[in-house]
Amino acid sequence: MWYISTRGMTPRVDFEGALFSGYAPNGGLFMPEELPQLGRETLRQWSVLSYPSLVKELCALFIGPELIPRDDLNDLIDRAFSRFCHREVVHLSRLRKGLNVLELWHGVTYAFKDLSLSCTAQFLQYFLEKKEKHVTVVVGTSGDTGSAAIESVQGAKNVDIIVLLPKGRCTKIQELQMTTVLKENVHVFGVEGNSDELDEPIKAVFADVAFVKKHNLMSLNSINWSRVLVQMAHHFFAYFQCAPSLDTHPLPAVEVVVPTGAAGNLAAGCIAQKMGLPIRLVVAVNRNDIIHRTVQWGDFSLSKAVKPTLASAMDIQVPYNMERIFWLLSGSDSQMTRALMEQFERTQSVSLPKELHSKLSEAVTSESVSDEAITQTMGRCWEENQYLLCPHSAVAVSYHYQQTDRQQPSPPRCCLAPASAAKFPEAVLAAGLILETPSEILALEQKETRCTPMRRGDDWTLMLRDTIEDLSQQWRGPFLNARE
């Protein structure tokens, strides 16, 4: 299986190359050169598999046994999920009035990113140990990615991780999950800016190809193909859990509602769709609605500013995985994708070509949800089911309630739930509900914290480069001594 840049013009790489690169050298994102097509018989065989087994099947297709033999792959994925607190790893809650909620948050940090990052970290360490190499991982976070990335690699001897978080813009719990990890290989910066602003120094550092190569830099944001790969399993599992029967011709459709910010889960769904999974995708966003405007009107343009919302992990204006979706739906047209994305980077505004917009609106339906609708949805779901949604899950469920209230005929529907309500006490309070906070989260309050400020007026790119250089120096010292 080979991977190519969405912007073309760079040599193809294997899974290991895509894993360690993050961005392609020309600023594009890696995508499989060809997508395997899954027939009815394969889907029937997969329909009885557990979530971890589905992850194994998908990873085997996209990694290849020459890179990770199947027995090793199975062991890595078992190890990745060993700390999840639900025996099924993910769990479908079937609630009243056809509401199906797929809980993706049973990992250590109570967010869906634990699923893909725990696997990605295992793949990373597998290749590093074989080659006696060290990498520095750089992550920008709007809340959940940082803590899940830290959890997946903390204490790893071949990996240092640098996380930039938007100080005061994620919830207190999200921040504490990052700043209380005091392992030597974890380095957290609190940036005086929003999540789009803190992406700028990261993008600047990764644009310096020689610097990236010299210091073995990589990203674990959802630009990384490995994360999108694992997230495809959400869609397959949702389909198999909610499809009434796989004996009909054609196979029945299932609607999957995807709450998203950077569109990684949406890209994973679009790829699954292209592979033959009969899902209808609905993307649900908060008031930061660039994806909604793109789907509805082909208007891929920034608003004046990020709007803070109760669904804070989705307070994102630049959904970088839309690039993967544009490439996929344009028939792998890297020339057009490159032109679109370069224009967007120059002007922050693009009108999609008519044909591409038409394909996008065929593949995906969209909805934008206000804070008021989020709290109403959380309240209604509690009232009807005694089930507490996080604000991001409520963005998806809000769409479900809209459809059922209008009595719209629809196929079975599954709402992805990306996080536990326990991480968002402020939103639970705003909805007039009461939260029982898990003891692990309460314990964070008592822990020592460590976080380096990046203030307005500081040169954030220079601070990041200096930190990376220092870490490289520290690694080379003991490593060279050990080799002598």
C-alpha positions as CSV (number, residue, x, y, z in Angstrom):
1,M,0.0,0.0,0.0
2,W,1.5,3.3,-1.1
3,Y,0.6,6.9,-0.1
4,I,0.7,10.0,-2.1
5,S,0.3,13.7,-1.4
6,T,-3.1,15.3,-2.0
7,R,-1.1,18.1,-3.8
8,G,0.9,15.6,-6.0
9,M,4.5,16.2,-7.2
10,T,6.2,14.3,-4.3
11,P,7.5,10.7,-4.3
12,R,5.1,8.1,-2.9
13,V,5.8,6.6,0.5
14,D,4.8,3.5,2.4
15,F,2.8,3.5,5.7
16,E,5.9,4.0,7.8
17,G,6.8,7.0,5.7
18,A,3.3,8.5,6.0
19,L,3.3,7.8,9.8
20,F,6.5,9.7,10.4
21,S,5.9,12.6,8.0
22,G,2.6,14.1,9.0
23,Y,2.4,16.7,6.2
24,A,3.8,15.7,2.8
25,P,6.9,17.8,1.9
26,N,4.8,20.1,-0.4
27,G,2.3,20.9,2.4
28,G,-0.3,18.3,1.3
29,L,-1.7,15.4,3.3
30,F,-1.0,11.7,2.6
31,M,-3.7,9.5,1.2
32,P,-3.7,5.9,-0.1
33,E,-2.8,5.7,-3.8
34,E,-5.7,3.2,-4.2
35,L,-8.6,2.3,-2.0
36,P,-9.4,-1.3,-1.5
37,Q,-13.0,-2.1,-2.5
38,L,-15.0,-4.2,0.0
39,G,-17.7,-6.5,-1.5
40,R,-20.8,-7.8,0.2
41,E,-19.1,-11.0,1.4
42,T,-16.3,-9.1,3.2
43,L,-18.8,-6.8,4.8
44,R,-20.8,-9.8,6.0
45,Q,-17.7,-11.4,7.5
46,W,-16.7,-8.1,9.2
47,S,-20.2,-7.5,10.5
48,V,-19.7,-9.9,13.5
49,L,-16.3,-8.6,14.5
50,S,-15.6,-6.6,17.7
51,Y,-14.3,-3.0,17.4
52,P,-10.7,-4.1,18.1
53,S,-10.9,-6.8,15.4
54,L,-12.3,-4.3,12.9
55,V,-9.3,-2.0,13.6
56,K,-7.0,-5.0,13.0
57,E,-8.6,-5.8,9.6
58,L,-8.5,-2.2,8.4
59,C,-4.9,-1.7,9.6
60,A,-3.8,-4.9,7.9
61,L,-5.3,-3.6,4.6
62,F,-3.5,-0.2,4.8
63,I,-0.2,-1.1,6.4
64,G,0.8,-4.4,4.8
65,P,2.5,-7.5,6.4
66,E,5.9,-6.6,5.0
67,L,6.0,-3.6,7.3
68,I,4.2,-5.1,10.4
69,P,3.5,-8.9,10.2
70,R,-0.1,-9.7,11.2
71,D,0.8,-11.3,14.5
72,D,2.8,-8.2,15.6
73,L,0.0,-6.0,14.4
74,N,-2.6,-7.8,16.4
75,D,-0.4,-7.6,19.5
76,L,0.2,-3.8,19.0
77,I,-3.6,-3.1,18.7
78,D,-4.3,-5.3,21.8
79,R,-1.7,-3.4,23.7
80,A,-3.1,0.0,22.5
81,F,-6.6,-0.9,23.9
82,S,-5.5,-2.6,27.1
83,R,-6.1,0.5,29.3
84,F,-9.7,1.2,28.0
85,C,-12.2,0.8,30.8
86,H,-15.0,-0.8,28.7
87,R,-14.6,-4.4,27.7
88,E,-15.9,-3.6,24.2
89,V,-13.5,-0.6,23.9
90,V,-16.4,1.4,22.3
91,H,-20.0,0.9,23.2
92,L,-23.4,1.6,21.5
93,S,-26.1,2.9,23.8
94,R,-29.5,2.3,22.3
95,L,-31.8,5.0,23.7
96,R,-35.5,6.0,23.2
97,K,-37.0,7.1,19.8
98,G,-34.3,5.5,17.7
99,L,-31.4,7.4,19.2
100,N,-28.2,5.4,18.9
101,V,-25.1,6.9,20.6
102,L,-21.7,5.3,19.8
103,E,-19.5,6.0,22.8
104,L,-16.0,6.5,21.6
105,W,-14.7,7.8,24.9
106,H,-13.8,4.9,27.2
107,G,-10.0,5.5,27.0
108,V,-7.8,7.0,29.7
109,T,-8.6,10.7,28.8
110,Y,-12.3,10.2,28.2
111,A,-12.2,11.2,24.5
112,F,-12.3,9.5,21.1
113,K,-8.8,10.5,20.3
114,D,-7.5,7.8,22.7
115,L,-8.6,5.2,20.2
116,S,-6.5,6.4,17.2
117,L,-3.6,7.8,19.2
118,S,-3.1,4.7,21.4
119,C,-2.7,2.7,18.1
120,T,-0.6,5.3,16.4
121,A,1.8,5.5,19.4
122,Q,2.2,1.7,19.3
123,F,3.0,1.8,15.5
124,L,5.5,4.6,16.2
125,Q,7.4,2.8,18.9
126,Y,7.4,-0.5,16.9
127,F,9.3,1.2,14.1
128,L,11.5,3.3,16.4
129,E,12.7,0.3,18.4
130,K,13.6,-1.6,15.3
131,K,15.7,1.3,14.0
132,E,17.0,2.7,17.4
133,K,15.7,6.1,16.4
134,H,14.2,9.0,18.4
135,V,11.4,11.3,17.3
136,T,10.1,14.6,18.6
137,V,6.3,14.8,18.3
138,V,4.8,18.3,18.0
139,V,1.0,18.6,18.6
140,G,-1.3,21.6,18.6
141,T,-4.5,21.0,20.5
142,S,-7.9,22.6,21.0
143,G,-8.5,20.4,24.0
144,D,-8.6,16.6,23.6
145,T,-5.8,15.8,21.1
146,G,-3.0,17.0,23.5
147,S,-4.0,14.9,26.5
148,A,-4.6,11.8,24.4
149,A,-1.3,12.2,22.6
150,I,0.6,12.7,25.9
151,E,-1.1,9.7,27.4
152,S,-0.2,7.5,24.4
153,V,3.6,8.3,24.5
154,Q,4.4,9.5,28.1
155,G,7.5,7.7,29.4
156,A,8.4,6.3,26.0
157,K,12.2,6.2,25.7
158,N,12.4,7.0,22.0
159,V,9.8,9.8,21.9
160,D,9.7,13.4,23.2
161,I,6.3,15.2,22.9
162,I,5.7,18.9,22.7
163,V,2.1,20.1,23.1
164,L,0.8,23.6,22.4
165,L,-2.5,24.3,24.1
166,P,-4.6,27.5,23.9
167,K,-4.3,28.8,27.5
168,G,-7.7,29.4,29.1
169,R,-9.6,28.3,26.0
170,C,-10.0,24.6,26.8
171,T,-11.8,23.3,29.9
172,K,-10.0,23.2,33.2
173,I,-10.0,19.4,33.1
174,Q,-8.6,19.2,29.6
175,E,-5.8,21.5,30.6
176,L,-5.0,19.6,33.8
177,Q,-4.9,16.3,31.9
178,M,-1.9,17.8,30.0
179,T,-0.2,20.0,32.6
180,T,-0.1,17.4,35.4
181,V,1.9,14.8,33.4
182,L,5.4,15.4,34.7
183,K,7.3,12.7,32.7
184,E,10.7,13.9,31.3
185,N,9.6,13.3,27.7
186,V,6.5,15.6,28.0
187,H,6.8,19.3,27.3
188,V,3.6,21.5,27.4
189,F,3.3,25.1,26.3
190,G,0.3,27.4,27.2
191,V,-0.2,29.7,24.2
192,E,-1.9,33.1,24.6
193,G,-4.1,32.5,21.5
194,N,-6.7,30.2,20.0
195,S,-6.2,26.8,18.4
196,D,-5.8,28.2,14.9
197,E,-3.2,30.7,16.0
198,L,-1.1,28.1,17.8
199,D,-1.1,25.9,14.6
200,E,0.8,28.7,12.8
201,P,4.2,28.1,14.5
202,I,3.8,24.4,14.1
203,K,3.1,24.8,10.4
204,A,6.1,27.1,10.1
205,V,8.4,24.6,11.7
206,F,7.1,21.7,9.5
207,A,7.6,23.8,6.4
208,D,11.4,23.8,7.0
209,V,12.0,20.3,5.5
210,A,15.7,20.3,6.4
211,F,14.9,21.1,10.0
212,V,12.2,18.4,10.2
213,K,14.6,15.8,8.8
214,K,17.5,16.8,11.0
215,H,15.4,16.6,14.2
216,N,13.1,13.7,13.2
217,L,10.0,15.8,13.8
218,M,6.5,14.4,13.4
219,S,2.9,15.4,14.2
220,L,0.1,13.4,15.8
221,N,-2.7,15.8,14.9
222,S,-5.3,14.4,12.5
223,I,-3.1,15.4,9.6
224,N,-1.4,12.1,10.4
225,W,-2.8,9.4,8.2
226,S,-2.5,6.7,10.9
227,R,-5.2,8.5,13.0
228,V,-7.6,8.8,10.1
229,L,-7.0,5.1,9.4
230,V,-8.0,3.9,12.9
231,Q,-11.0,6.3,12.9
232,M,-12.5,4.5,9.8
233,A,-13.3,1.7,12.3
234,H,-15.9,4.0,14.0
235,H,-17.9,4.1,10.8
236,F,-17.7,0.4,10.1
237,F,-18.7,-0.5,13.7
238,A,-21.5,2.0,13.7
239,Y,-22.8,0.6,10.5
240,F,-22.7,-3.1,11.6
241,Q,-24.3,-2.2,15.0
242,C,-27.2,-0.3,13.4
243,A,-27.9,-1.9,10.0
244,P,-31.1,-4.0,10.3
245,S,-29.8,-6.9,8.2
246,L,-27.0,-7.6,5.6
247,D,-29.2,-10.0,3.7
248,T,-31.1,-7.5,1.6
249,H,-30.1,-6.3,-1.9
250,P,-28.8,-3.6,-2.0
251,L,-27.4,-3.5,1.5
252,P,-29.3,-1.1,3.8
253,A,-28.0,2.4,4.4
254,V,-27.2,3.7,7.9
255,E,-26.9,7.5,8.6
256,V,-23.8,8.3,10.7
257,V,-23.8,11.8,12.4
258,V,-20.3,13.1,12.8
259,P,-19.6,16.0,15.2
260,T,-16.3,17.5,14.1
261,G,-13.8,20.4,14.2
262,A,-10.8,19.5,12.0
263,A,-12.8,16.9,9.9
264,G,-10.6,13.9,10.7
265,N,-13.6,11.7,11.6
266,L,-15.5,13.0,8.5
267,A,-12.5,12.2,6.2
268,A,-12.5,8.7,7.7
269,G,-16.2,8.3,6.9
270,C,-15.8,9.6,3.3
271,I,-13.0,7.0,2.8
272,A,-15.2,4.2,4.3
273,Q,-18.0,5.3,2.0
274,K,-15.7,5.1,-1.1
275,M,-14.6,1.6,0.0
276,G,-18.2,0.4,-0.3
277,L,-19.6,0.9,3.2
278,P,-23.3,2.1,2.6
279,I,-23.3,4.9,5.1
280,R,-24.9,8.4,4.7
281,L,-22.8,11.0,6.4
282,V,-24.1,14.0,8.3
283,V,-21.5,16.4,9.6
284,A,-22.6,18.4,12.6
285,V,-20.6,21.5,13.7
286,N,-21.0,24.2,16.3
287,R,-21.1,27.9,15.4
288,N,-17.7,27.7,13.9
289,D,-19.4,26.6,10.7
290,I,-16.8,26.6,7.9
291,I,-17.6,22.9,7.1
292,H,-21.3,23.6,7.1
293,R,-20.9,26.5,4.7
294,T,-18.7,24.5,2.5
295,V,-21.2,21.6,2.2
296,Q,-24.2,23.9,1.8
297,W,-22.8,26.6,-0.5
298,G,-19.3,25.7,-1.5
299,D,-18.0,28.6,0.6
300,F,-14.7,27.4,2.1
301,S,-13.7,30.6,3.8
302,L,-12.7,31.8,7.3
303,S,-15.0,33.8,9.5
304,K,-13.6,37.0,11.1
305,A,-12.8,35.1,14.3
306,V,-13.2,31.8,16.2
307,K,-16.3,31.9,18.2
308,P,-15.9,30.3,21.7
309,T,-18.7,27.7,22.2
310,L,-19.7,25.0,24.8
311,A,-18.3,22.4,22.3
312,S,-14.9,23.9,22.7
313,A,-12.8,21.1,21.1
314,M,-14.6,22.0,17.9
315,D,-13.8,25.7,18.1
316,I,-11.7,25.5,14.9
317,Q,-11.8,27.6,11.8
318,V,-9.3,25.7,9.6
319,P,-10.6,22.1,9.2
320,Y,-7.4,20.8,7.5
321,N,-8.8,17.3,6.7
322,M,-11.2,18.9,4.2
323,E,-8.2,18.8,1.9
324,R,-8.3,15.0,2.0
325,I,-12.1,15.1,1.2
326,F,-11.6,17.5,-1.7
327,W,-8.9,15.2,-3.2
328,L,-11.0,12.1,-2.7
329,L,-14.2,13.5,-4.2
330,S,-12.4,15.2,-7.1
331,G,-11.2,11.8,-8.3
332,S,-7.7,12.2,-6.8
333,D,-7.2,15.5,-8.7
334,S,-4.0,16.7,-7.0
335,Q,-3.6,19.7,-9.3
336,M,-7.0,21.1,-8.4
337,T,-6.6,20.3,-4.7
338,R,-3.2,22.0,-4.7
339,A,-4.6,25.1,-6.4
340,L,-7.6,25.2,-4.0
341,M,-5.5,24.9,-0.9
342,E,-2.8,27.3,-2.0
343,Q,-5.5,29.9,-2.8
344,F,-7.1,29.2,0.7
345,E,-3.7,29.7,2.4
346,R,-3.2,33.0,0.5
347,T,-6.6,34.5,0.8
348,Q,-8.5,32.5,3.5
349,S,-11.3,32.2,1.1
350,V,-12.2,29.7,-1.7
351,S,-15.4,29.0,-3.7
352,L,-15.5,25.3,-4.6
353,P,-15.7,24.5,-8.3
354,K,-19.3,23.6,-9.1
355,E,-18.6,19.9,-9.8
356,L,-16.7,19.4,-6.6
357,H,-19.4,21.1,-4.5
358,S,-22.0,18.9,-6.1
359,K,-20.0,15.8,-5.2
360,L,-19.5,17.0,-1.7
361,S,-23.2,17.8,-1.1
362,E,-24.1,14.3,-2.5
363,A,-21.7,12.6,-0.1
364,V,-22.4,14.7,3.0
365,T,-25.3,16.5,4.7
366,S,-24.5,19.2,7.3
367,E,-25.9,21.1,10.2
368,S,-24.6,23.9,12.4
369,V,-25.8,23.9,16.1
370,S,-25.9,26.9,18.5
371,D,-25.0,26.8,22.2
372,E,-28.7,27.1,23.0
373,A,-29.5,24.0,21.0
374,I,-26.6,22.1,22.7
375,T,-27.9,22.8,26.2
376,Q,-31.5,22.0,25.1
377,T,-30.3,18.7,23.6
378,M,-28.4,17.8,26.7
379,G,-31.5,18.5,28.8
380,R,-33.8,16.6,26.6
381,C,-31.6,13.5,26.4
382,W,-31.3,13.5,30.2
383,E,-35.1,13.9,30.6
384,E,-36.0,11.1,28.1
385,N,-33.2,8.7,28.9
386,Q,-31.3,9.7,32.1
387,Y,-28.3,9.8,29.8
388,L,-25.8,12.6,30.0
389,L,-24.2,13.8,26.7
390,C,-21.1,15.9,26.4
391,P,-21.6,19.1,24.4
392,H,-19.9,17.7,21.3
393,S,-22.1,14.6,21.3
394,A,-25.1,16.9,21.8
395,V,-24.2,18.7,18.5
396,A,-24.7,15.3,16.8
397,V,-27.8,14.4,18.8
398,S,-29.4,17.8,18.1
399,Y,-29.5,16.9,14.4
400,H,-31.2,13.6,15.4
401,Y,-33.9,15.4,17.4
402,Q,-34.5,17.9,14.5
403,Q,-35.1,15.0,12.1
404,T,-37.4,13.0,14.5
405,D,-39.4,16.1,15.5
406,R,-40.1,16.7,11.8
407,Q,-41.0,13.1,11.4
408,Q,-38.6,12.8,8.5
409,P,-38.4,9.2,7.2
410,S,-34.8,8.1,7.4
411,P,-32.6,5.0,7.6
412,P,-31.3,3.9,11.1
413,R,-29.1,6.6,12.5
414,C,-26.0,6.5,14.7
415,C,-24.6,9.6,16.5
416,L,-20.9,9.5,17.2
417,A,-20.1,10.6,20.8
418,P,-16.5,11.9,20.9
419,A,-16.2,12.6,24.7
420,S,-17.6,11.9,28.1
421,A,-19.7,14.6,29.8
422,A,-17.3,14.3,32.8
423,K,-14.7,16.4,30.8
424,F,-17.2,19.3,30.4
425,P,-18.7,20.3,33.8
426,E,-19.2,23.9,32.6
427,A,-21.5,22.7,29.8
428,V,-23.3,20.3,32.1
429,L,-24.0,23.1,34.5
430,A,-25.1,25.4,31.6
431,A,-27.7,22.8,30.7
432,G,-29.0,22.8,34.3
433,L,-27.8,19.2,34.9
434,I,-25.8,17.6,37.7
435,L,-22.5,15.7,37.0
436,E,-21.0,12.9,39.0
437,T,-17.3,13.5,38.4
438,P,-15.1,10.3,38.2
439,S,-12.5,10.1,41.0
440,E,-9.6,10.1,38.5
441,I,-10.7,13.5,37.2
442,L,-11.2,14.9,40.7
443,A,-7.7,13.8,41.6
444,L,-6.2,16.1,38.9
445,E,-7.0,19.1,41.0
446,Q,-4.4,18.0,43.6
447,K,-1.6,17.3,41.3
448,E,1.5,19.4,40.6
449,T,1.4,21.1,37.1
450,R,4.1,22.1,34.6
451,C,3.5,24.4,31.6
452,T,5.7,27.0,29.8
453,P,3.9,30.2,28.7
454,M,4.0,31.4,25.1
455,R,2.9,35.0,25.4
456,R,1.6,37.5,22.9
457,G,4.7,39.3,21.5
458,D,7.0,36.2,22.0
459,D,8.4,34.6,18.8
460,W,6.4,31.3,19.1
461,T,8.2,29.7,16.1
462,L,11.6,30.5,17.6
463,M,10.6,29.1,21.0
464,L,9.4,25.9,19.4
465,R,12.6,25.6,17.2
466,D,14.8,26.2,20.3
467,T,12.9,23.5,22.3
468,I,13.3,21.0,19.5
469,E,17.0,21.7,19.1
470,D,17.5,21.3,22.9
471,L,15.7,17.9,22.9
472,S,17.7,16.7,19.9
473,Q,20.9,17.6,21.7
474,Q,19.9,15.8,24.9
475,W,19.0,12.7,23.0
476,R,22.1,12.6,20.9
477,G,24.4,13.0,23.9
478,P,23.4,9.8,25.8
479,F,22.7,7.9,22.6
480,L,26.2,8.6,21.2
481,N,27.7,7.6,24.6
482,A,25.7,4.4,24.6
483,R,27.0,3.5,21.1
484,E,30.7,4.2,21.9
